[in-house]
Amino acid sequence: MGHFFVTTPIFYVNDVPHIGHAYTTVTADALARWHRLAGDEVFFLTGTDEYGLKIQRAAEDNGRTPQEHADITSARFRETWDLLQITNDDYIRTTEERHRLTVQKLLQRVYDNGFIYSDTYEGPYCVPCEAYYTEAELNDGLCPIHDRPVEEMKEANYFFKLSEFEQPLIDWYEANPEAVGPDVRRNEALGIITQGLRDISITRSSLDWGVPVPWDDDHVFYVWYDALINYATAAGFGSDDDRFAEWWPHVHHLLAKDILRFHCVYWPAMLMAAGLEPPKALSVHGYLQVGGAKMSKTTANQIFPAELVDEFGVDGFRYHFLRDNSFGPDGDFSHEGMLERFNADLANNFGNLVSRVTTVVDKKCDGIGPAPRPDSPLASVAAEVVRDSAAAWEAISPSRALEHTWRLLRETNAFLEANVPWKADPGPEVDAVLGDALEVVRLACILASPAIPNATQAAWERIGLSGQVTDQRIADDAVWGLYPAGLTVAKGDPLFPRLK
Ligand SMILES: [Zn+2]
């Protein structure tokens, strides 16, 4: 039994949660659910980033205090995660007292270690990014992320000696080839480092909506640096040393590529400067685009989870984003693609198998489930599928994991079509085929539960099993032959009615 600590980025409260945020969060949730099935101790963290100039200005525009504004907007994220049945163990808000304490302790350590100094900063600043850029990083004077004008800013700042971590970071990347993935993102991060790192400004004196710098009251920490530290706050840094020692550095950060520089360059360096270990794993995914374009407020092409949940259900939503977007490259959302996937995998493969098996057991076995055969032709397929699915989940590849799991469903549907139990007379041969198929349904419920928790629980109950599918354990329960004979099997409405 191991420890699995998984995080999403904390989302900026000024955003309205859209399918891009949901993609990362559903992925983290499925991984957390998988690791619980694997028997690991799991800590799944998400939350909201609530400081910075953008929040202060948005609050002023709305006639609220920044805290009131953050309270209202942070709630939208929680509601969305409740809707999508996200099983996070903690939800951190950077405006919490526990976070202020950790940020101050951690950065005081960096200061005491001699990696922070005072200087004046002047340069182009993008407010939506909350980041300074160099002239060279701008595209025709515009922010490279937002494609919009930047503001010239000048202020007295404290600087972090990032330049001193160029070589330590290169050494860390070389010693830990698996730490940042996939390779294309690892190379991108390494490229930023090898091109040369300049010291970075980590405080602001022109606003007060932030965590106060403990050694200088006139400054607050720059929103980015306090935000990154949320992961250490939740793990107990500065408040619970035993807890921190238990969970750190065994953390898997999931993030989108636009925040790669902060997570894969600045964050490991800050940790080193505080005398702490860098994170064990950083998994970077691409943008979830819509019709080939990045989602943004300005182009009004954002898609909100509730709209899709109305049409496809929670399971349909979760399954699509896990299955159709391999973790790494840019993904492109299309409504037709989602519909096709729903009908092919959920209505046909999963739904149809459950419906066929329960209907034929009802008809040919008086609704009492027969036992599977130890030497069923499906037994070896099932063993391979369990092994391959597990390896893919471990490798943070939900898409491949589900592809493997669905292989078992497809082969079982083909097995039923070859044996046509619905046409045969009741007897031992029909019992054997249906016992095997019931066992596949049981195994598929376990394997698919991280993606489609509701349909798998419903199917679990229809084949007569009691308890929660989420309480099963891969090593003990995802083993061929455990479906017991004699349970009452119930027919029911289609789990995933076909959509048009
Ligand atoms: Zn920007």
Boltz pocket constraint, residues with backbone or C-beta under 6 A from the ligand:
constraints:
  - pocket:
      binder: B
      contacts: [[A, 126], [A, 127], [A, 128], [A, 129], [A, 130], [A, 143], [A, 144], [A, 145], [A, 146], [A, 147]]
      max_distance: 6.0
